[in-house]
Amino acid sequence: MNPVIMPPPAHDQATRLREFVLEKKDSVSRSKITGMRSVSILSGKGGVGKSNLAVNLALALADQGMKVMLLDADLGLANIDILFGVVPKFNLGHVLRGEKELSDILFQVGERLTIIPGGAGLRELADIDDQRQAWMIDRLSFLENETDVLLLDTSAGLHKNVLAFATASDLSILLTTPEPTAIRDSYSVLKSLWQSTGGNVSVGLVVNMASDANEAEMVADRILSAANQFLGCEVPYLGCILWDAAIRDSVRRRKPLLLAGLNTVSVPCFKLLAGKILEPRQEAEGAARNIGEESFLRRLSSQMAKRGD
């Protein structure tokens, strides 16, 4: 199992975070990211905090100077808009049908974060012919020139479209909690993902709602040891998000934790995870993966066409 990366104990989190930010100012730049990084967030079951992770991770990446696009790719229960307290009228489906331009459906959250309402438009992308797909890809192509990181908040479980997102992405974050059912379902997702792609996928594990770093490490060890023993794969542990009542309160207020500027126990966790994503790819993703030079959008289009609706 790869070395464990996790937030420090609560008493020295602030000190470590200040050191981390100073290090990143010196060492992290866009030159480290060759083109747009695409990161899908997966989970075995609902209720593990996937959308909250997507929202706050996007804000943490933007805070570190990245231009971030957050795509709501949960086709069954899109809720990024709720967490931000906005009500989008249009999504990618309207662009696909020629009813709206892409610029009409985007909304800005801060200087460096843009949200893309996906909705049914992503499902429709799998059903159109090659010519129409090429047209849609051309409409979206500016993302890969103007964006440093594209985050995709996918549906829970491993349905056909979720598998397409994960396969097309540079990195997939598999999120679990210490609950036994979440642990079981996370392993099932990892198994399906690994077997269906022949191991040609980059995935890392994050433990959410952990009471402390030790509990998170034990949860990760259970999943990753089983993956190593029964699947023959080594999956990196990317860290944990500590349980934080302020996250629940932020959902009720419809204002993400990092956007509210609060300094609670989970905030350093999001920032450390954002930094992990920005590390050189071979360190952040574990084993090397040959995905070639094809763009994320073309990989996604190809995967969705293969798998169908």
Rosetta blueprint (number, residue, H / E / L):
1 M L
2 N L
3 P L
4 V L
5 I L
6 M L
7 P L
8 P L
9 P L
10 A H
11 H H
12 D H
13 Q H
14 A H
15 T H
16 R H
17 L H
18 R H
19 E H
20 F H
21 V H
22 L H
23 E H
24 K H
25 K H
26 D H
27 S H
28 V L
29 S L
30 R H
31 S H
32 K H
33 I L
34 T L
35 G L
36 M L
37 R E
38 S E
39 V E
40 S E
41 I E
42 L E
43 S E
44 G L
45 K L
46 G L
47 G L
48 V L
49 G L
50 K H
51 S H
52 N H
53 L H
54 A H
55 V H
56 N H
57 L H
58 A H
59 L H
60 A H
61 L H
62 A H
63 D H
64 Q L
65 G L
66 M L
67 K L
68 V E
69 M E
70 L E
71 L E
72 D E
73 A E
74 D L
75 L L
76 G L
77 L L
78 A L
79 N L
80 I H
81 D H
82 I H
83 L H
84 F H
85 G L
86 V L
87 V L
88 P L
89 K L
90 F L
91 N L
92 L H
93 G H
94 H H
95 V H
96 L H
97 R L
98 G L
99 E L
100 K L
101 E L
102 L H
103 S H
104 D H
105 I H
106 L L
107 F E
108 Q E
109 V L
110 G L
111 E L
112 R L
113 L E
114 T E
115 I E
116 I E
117 P E
118 G L
119 G L
120 A H
121 G H
122 L H
123 R H
124 E H
125 L H
126 A L
127 D L
128 I L
129 D L
130 D H
131 Q H
132 R H
133 Q H
134 A H
135 W H
136 M H
137 I H
138 D H
139 R H
140 L H
141 S L
142 F H
143 L H
144 E H
145 N H
146 E H
147 T L
148 D L
149 V E
150 L E
151 L E
152 L E
153 D E
154 T E
155 S L
156 A L
157 G L
158 L L
159 H L
160 K H
161 N H
162 V H
163 L H
164 A H
165 F H
166 A H
167 T H
168 A H
169 S L
170 D L
171 L E
172 S E
173 I E
174 L E
175 L E
176 T E
177 T L
178 P L
179 E L
180 P H
181 T H
182 A H
183 I H
184 R H
185 D H
186 S H
187 Y H
188 S H
189 V H
190 L H
191 K H
192 S H
193 L H
194 W H
195 Q H
196 S H
197 T H
198 G L
199 G L
200 N L
201 V L
202 S L
203 V E
204 G E
205 L E
206 V E
207 V E
208 N E
209 M E
210 A E
211 S L
212 D L
213 A H
214 N H
215 E H
216 A H
217 E H
218 M H
219 V H
220 A H
221 D H
222 R H
223 I H
224 L H
225 S H
226 A H
227 A H
228 N H
229 Q H
230 F H
231 L H
232 G L
233 C L
234 E L
235 V L
236 P L
237 Y E
238 L E
239 G E
240 C E
241 I E
242 L E
243 W L
244 D L
245 A H
246 A H
247 I H
248 R H
249 D H
250 S H
251 V H
252 R H
253 R H
254 R L
255 K L
256 P L
257 L H
258 L H
259 L H
260 A H
261 G L
262 L L
263 N L
264 T L
265 V L
266 S L
267 V H
268 P H
269 C H
270 F H
271 K H
272 L H
273 L H
274 A H
275 G H
276 K H
277 I H
278 L L
279 E L
280 P L
281 R H
282 Q H
283 E H
284 A H
285 E L
286 G L
287 A L
288 A L
289 R L
290 N L
291 I L
292 G L
293 E L
294 E L
295 S L
296 F H
297 L H
298 R H
299 R H
300 L H
301 S H
302 S H
303 Q H
304 M H
305 A H
306 K H
307 R H
308 G L
309 D L
